[in-house]
Structure formats: structure tokens, C-alpha cells
Amino acid sequence: MLGRSVGLTDEEMAAMADWDTTQLFDDTDKLVLRYAEVLTRENRVSNALYAELAARFSPEEIMELCVTVGLSGLVNRVHSTFLTDVDDSTRAQVGDGAFCPIGR
């Protein structure tokens, strides 16, 4: 549902597991997805990756991206730890829609 709220299609959400090879995302999308994966998995951003981000985004936009990725990680970890169920309202809106299958 969050993906849909920012304009992602079901096809794009389903393709996120293969974000680096799909034709659905442009170079900026792929940079953001690579950053999110690196920050989530390694918790460290190289100078080279930061330079790529800085070439496309302002410092304020990079900060917003960092906070968004970090907050998403926090929320996902809480849901994973406590095995939270999707509430009926959300289930009614999402149904059997696509999900983001990140995890290689």
C-alpha cells in the first residue's frame, strides 16, 4: 500500500527484487534502490556512492532519503520481530496486490 501511495505500480513493486536488471526503473530510481540496499545491508555508504547521490540530489534530499530508508528499516524490523498481522482495513485495500520482494 505504501508503494502505491507514492505512485509505484504493482509491476514495479514486484520487480524490486531485480531492480538492477529491470527496465522498469530509470538510472535515478536504480541509484536510490542501490543506496537503500547498501544502507540496509551494510549500514555503510562508500564515498563513491555518496558522490553519485550528491551528483543527483541536494544535501537536503539525501538527508530525506537517508531518514526514509532508515525509518523503513525500523518499521520492517518491528513487524518482523513481533510478526504483526495486517489489519482488516489494510487487507481490504491491498488484497492480493504485489509486494516488494527484496532479499537476494
TORKE-324442 format. One record per residue (C-alpha): residue in one letter; x, y, z. Coordinates in steps of 0.25 Angstrom, whole numbers, plus 5000, padded with zeros to 4 digits. Example, Ala and Ser with C-alpha at 12.3 -4.5 7.8 and 13.67 -1.06 7.14 Angstrom:
TORKE-324442
A504949825031S505549965029
***
This chain:
TORKE-324442
M500050005000L501150105003G501750074989R500450104983S500350234991V501550284985G501150244971L501850114969T501150014960D500949864965E501849824953E502949924959M502749874973A502949724968A504149764961M504949824972A505649684975D506249704962W506349854962D507749854956T507349784943T505949824941Q505549924930L504449984939F505350074947D506250194941D507650224946T507250314957D506250204962K507350104962L508350194969V507250214980L506950064981R508450034981Y508650134992A507550075000E508049934999V509449975003L509050055015T508149945019R509049825017E510449895020N510050015029R511150085022V511150175010S512450185002N513050314997A512750274983L511350244985Y511150374993A511750454981E510750384972L509650434981A510250574982A510250584967R508750564966F508250614979S508350734989P508950705003E507450725008E506950624998I508050525002M507650545017E506250525014L506550395006C507450345018V506350365028T505350305019V506150175017G506550175032L505150185037S504650085027G505749985033L505250015047V503749995043N504149865036R504949815048V503849835058H502849765049S503849645047T504149635061F502649635066L502049565054T501049675053D499749645045V499249735034D497949805040D496649775033S496549915027T497949905020R497649765016A496349815009Q497149925002V498349834998G497649704996D498649614988G499349724982A500849724979F501849734990C503349774990P504149644990I505449704993G506449604998R507549534990
***
